[in-house]
Amino acid sequence: MGGIHVKIGAFAKHFDISIDTIRYYVDLGLLIPNKKESQLQFDQNCMEDMQMIIELKKLRFTLQEIHKVLSLRRITQFSDIEDLHFYVTLLQEKQRQLQEERDQLDHSIDMLAKKIEAVGPLSPSENRTGVPLAFIPLLACPHCQKSLNLRDAYIQNQYVLHAELDCPCGYQAEIREGILITTSPSLDPSKLQYYLYDQNTLEDLDPSLVSLWEKGSLWIYRRLMQDRLANRVVLETNVDVYVLPPKYFASMPADTRYIFAGNGVTMMTKLKSKIEQSNPGLQALYIVNSDMMLPIRYDSVDLFLDTISFNDFSLFHHTYPLERLQHYLKGNALILGNYMYYSHGAKSLANVPRLYPDPHPLNFLQAYLDDQMKQYDFMLAENELIGITTNPGKYLDYHVDREKLYMNAYLARRKT
């Protein structure tokens, strides 16, 4: 380029740096080009400054530190020994800083090695459980509500690990590895592969969404512990998309009976393992089911936890989830939940029917929750905004970036 003045595009191309970065350096004063008729013109001085910026960045100088070096050179031109000595001093300070960082990195690497060794080889939980015998009287045909026949049962330590279940009306189910597997209609295989504990799923979750869900879970847990849980039956469905974190079950009373229902065997197996580690004594029933036609008796559930399960169910069904759940809930049952929604007119709302063939038309609207409760004789006793996120990550495939996704926590009870 010689002494020729060049425009920003040619300057950026010469150094293989974006125009936005060049403008940023100009704003910081790292580069000082001429300005001619609103056009930036970069001369030989800018070339030399840019070359020094690149070199110092490779030496891990911050932009603030680079600005200091450039300022020194602009004033002194490094024209005598004292100037050069000062420059060398700056380089030596950076060298000492990097050596300290290297020592800290080495220490962290050693600590990681010890941590990995302390965790040790991962092995399946030894606290193997199945369907507790206490749950057997609670099982019933979802169609006719008759008691289910238990055949070829393998029972160990008060748990049913394997068995066949059937009803005279023709309904069938099975218990496999301690998990009750129903014959509900299968979902799209892609949904069964996409579950909360899958490593690919975890990578698609943005921390802001996880923080929002954690706030909602904590709200549910605190309300849950305010209730008298002794001899209560708690139900949580659609656990594939989200579930109350296992850490909260460590303090659950031993006589509380907890029912988890989800779409896939893999997710249910992983959840069962996590619960067994956090609270091996928890009386838990794990059901693989996708349509909320659960093989349990009507009027048996004291508490239902909606950990965004209503949102998830209504992505795949045109009906309200309470239409199917209401029969299982006792007259004094409570619903504790989290619900996500958008403002009217949000582009994300238009994405839902494009990606899911038969969603509920009010899903992800604020009115959805209140409308559902009123239709099935429930009322919202508490309803408060938990938080907002604009970037939940790829996990919510319908979300349009930078749109506000709201989440409320609520408590609902039947109208008196």
N, C-alpha and C positions, 0 to 999 in steps of 0.2 A: 504493500500500500504506500510505502515511502512517506512523503510529506503531504499526501493527498488527504483532503477531508472527505470522510465517508458518512453516509447516512446510517441510521441505527440498524437497519436490516442487514446491510453488508458487514457492519461491525460484529453483530451477533453471529452471523454465519461464519465469519473468519475464526471466531473462538469457539464455535459450536455450542453456543449458549443461547437460551431463549431471549426474545426481545423483552419479555416481562422481567426477567432477571436483570437485564441491562438497565431497564428503567428503575428498578428497585435500587441498584447500585448508585444510579444518578441521584435518586431521592436522598440516599444516605450520605452523599458527598464523597463516595469512594471514586466515582468517575465525575469529571467536570468537563463536559463537552461545550463547544460553542453553540449558540442558538441563532439560526438564521431563518427569519420568516417562519417562526414556530417550528422549524425543523432542527433537530439536534444534529450537529456535525462533530464527528470524532476525529481528533488529530493524533499526531505521533505521541504526545504526552499521554493521551487516553490509552493508546496501544501499550505503552510501557507500564502504566498503572494497572491495566487489565492483566498483563503478564505477571506482575507482582502479586496481584490478588489471587490468581490461579496457583502460583507457587506457594504462597503462604497458606492457602486453604488446604493444599496437600500436606502441609506441615501441621495441620489441625489448629491453625489460628482462627479465632472467632472473627466475625466481621468487625466487631468493635476493636479488637486488637489490630486487625489489618488497617483499620482507619488510623490508628495511632502511628503505625509504621509509615503509612503513606504521608501523613501530616509531617512526620519528621523529615522524610525525604524531600517533600515540597519546600520545606523551610531551609534545609541545610544542603540539599543535593548530595549528601554524603561526600562532601568535598575535602574533608580533612580527617585526621586520625581520631580526634575526639568524637566526631559525628559517627564514624564507623564503629568506634568503641561502644557508643551508646546503642547502636543497632545490634551489635554482637551481644550486648547485655540483654536486650529484648529476646534474642534467639536463645540465649542460655536460660533465661527464665522459663521460656516455653519448653525447653528440653527438660528442665527439672520438673515442671508440671506434668509432662507426659510420663516421666519416670515414676512419679508418684501415682498417676492413674494406672500405669502398668502394674505397680505393686498391689494396688487395690484390686485390679482385675485378677491378678494371680491369687490373691487371698479369696476373692469371691469364687473363683474356679475351684479352689481347694474346699471351700465350704459346700459348694454344690456337689462335689464328689462324695463328701462325708454324708450329705443329706440323702443322696441316691443310695448309698450303702446302708444308711439307717432305715430307709423305707423298705429295702430288701425286696426279694422276689415277690411279685403279686400272686396271690393264690385265692381261690374261691373261698367264700365265707364258710366256716365250720358250723355256723349256727343255722343248719338246714331246717327249714320249716315248710309247711304245706297248708292245706285248708284246715283250720282248727276245728276240732269236733264240735266246739260250741256253736259253729256256724251252720252245722247240718240242719237243725230245725228251722233255720232261717231261709233255706233254699226252697224254691218253688218254681213251677213252670210259669214262664212269663205270659203264656197264652190263657191257660185255664186256672192257674194258681193252685193246682194240686201239688202235693208233696212229691219230690223227685225220688225215684228208686235209685239206690246206690248199689252198683254191682262190681264184682271183681276188685274190691277195694284193697289197697295196700296201706296199712296204717302203722305209723311209727311215732312214738312219743307224743301221743294225742294229736297227731296231724295226719290228714289223709294226703298221701303223696301221689297216688295213682288210683283212678276209679272211672267207671262208666256211669253216666247219669241218664235217666230217661223218664218219660211220662207216658201214661196210657194214651194221651192224645197224639203221640208221635214225636214230641219234642225230644231232642237228644243233646247231650253235652258230655264233656270228659274232663277229668282232672289229670293233668300231666305235669310232672315235676312240681307238684304243689300249686299249680295255676289252673283255674277253672276256665276252660276254653269253650265258648258257645258256638252255635251254628248260625250266628247272625250273618246277614249279607256281607260279602267282602267288599272292601273299598278299592279304589284305584291303587295298584301295587306301588306306585310312586309315593303315595302318602304313607304306606306302611314302612317304606324304606327311610322316610324322613321323620325322625323322632328326636326328642329332646337330647338324649344322651349320646347320640351318634356324633362321632368326631367331626364329620363334615358339617353337621348342623351347628355344633358349638362354634365352629369357625365363622359361620354366617350370622351369628348373634352379635350385635353391636353392644358394647358395655353399657350404653345409655338405656337400652331396652332391658338388660339384665338388672340394672339398678332400679328401674321402674317396677319391674316384677318383684324384686326383693322388698321394696317399700310396701307393695300390695300384700305380699306374703306375710310380712311382719304385722300389718294391720289385721289380717285374718287371724293370725296366731294369737295376738293379744286378745281379740274378741273371743276366740275359741277358748282360751284359758280362763276367761271370766265366767264361762258357762260351766255348769256341773256336768263333767264328762263321765262320771262313774256310771257304768252300765248303759252308756249311750252308744248308738250306732251312727257312725259318720260315713258319708258317701262322697267320693270325689271321682268324677268321670273325665274322659278325654285327656288322660294324663300324658299322652304322647306329645302334645303341644306344650304343656307346662304342668307342673305338679308342685304342691307345697314341698319345699326342700326337706330332705330326710332329716336334717339337723333338728327340725322342730318336733320330730316324733320321739326324740330321746326322752322328753319329759312327759309323754302321754301316760295317763294312768293305765295300769295293767288290765283293768276290766273294761276299758273302752274297746269297742269293736269297730274296726276301720275297713271300709271297702274301697278298693281302687279298681277302676274300670278303664281300659284303653283298647286301642285298635290292634296293636301288634304284640306278638309273643316276645320278640326280642326286647322291646322297651319294657314290657312287664317283667321279664326275667331280670333285667338290669335294675329296675326299681326294687324288686323283691330283694335282691342282693344288698342294695344300699340300706334298705329298711332293716334287714337282718343284722347289719353291722351297727346301725345307730341305736336300735332298740329291739334286740332279739326276742323279747317277751311280748311285743305288741301283737294283739289278736287281730291279724290282718287277712283279708280275703282278696285275692288278685283275680280279676275277671278280664278275659280278652273278649271284647264286644264292641261293635261299631254302631249299633242303632239304638242304644239305650233301652232295649228290651231285655232287662236284666233278670236272671233266674233267682230272684229273691222275692220274699213275700211283700204284698202291699202293706202300707201303714207300718213299716218297720224302721224307717230312717228318721233319726232325730235331728241331724244336722247335714245339710248338703253344702259342700264347698265348691264354689264356682271360680276356679283358678283359670279364668278366661275360657272355660270349657263351653260356655254358652256361645261365645264368639266363634270358637272352633266348630261346634256342632252346626251352627247356622251358616257356615261356609258350604256345607254339603247337603243340607236339608232345608226344605221350604217351610217346615213347621217350626214352631217354638219348641225348645227342648223341654219346657215344663209340661207340654202336652203329654209327653211320655213319662216324665219323672213324677208328676203330681200324685200318681197312685201309690208310689213307694213312700211318700212323705207322710209322717204322722200329722194329726190335726194341729199340733203345737210345734211343728217342725220349724227350724230357722234355716235361712239361706245366708251364708257369708260368702261374699264374692268380690271379684275384680272384673271390670268391664271396660273394654277399649272402644273408642269412637272418634269420628272425625266431625268437623264442622260441615254444615250443608254446603254442597257445591264443590267439595274437595275432589280433586282428580283421582285420588286413591279409591274413592267409592265407585267410580266408573270402571276401575280395573277389576273389581271383584267379580262381576258377572262375566267378564272376558276370560278370566282364569278358572272360574269354578262354574260348572254348568247349571246348578240349581240352588243358589244361595237364598237365604231369607232376604226379602227386599229391604227390610229395615236394619239388617245387621250392620254394625259400625255407625249407626246413627244414635244420638243420645236418647231419642224417644223410644228406641227398641226395648230397653230394659223396663221402663215404666209401663209401656203398653203391655208387655208380656206379663208383668206382675198383676196388673189390673184384670187382665183377661182370665187369669187363673186364681183370682181371689187372694192375691198376696199384696202387701203394701210395703213400700220402702220406709223403714224406720230410721235408717241412716244412709246417707249418700254423700260422699265427699270426694273432691278431686285429689288424687294422689300425686299426679305429676304429668309432665308432657315430654315427648321426645320428637325430634324432627328427623332422626336418622336411626331407625331400629335395626338396620342391616338387611341382608338378603333373606333372612328367615321369614320375614313378612313380605312375600313376593309381590303383593298388590300395592305396597306403599310407594308413593311418589316422593322422591327426596326433597327435604326441606318443608314438607307439609307437616302440620302439627297433628300428632297422634296423642289423644288424651286418654288417661286411665282413671277411673273412679273406683273407690272401694265402697261396698254397700252391705247393709244388713236388711233382710226382708223377712217378714212373718205373715202368717195368714190373717186376713181381716176378721175381726171379731163381730 
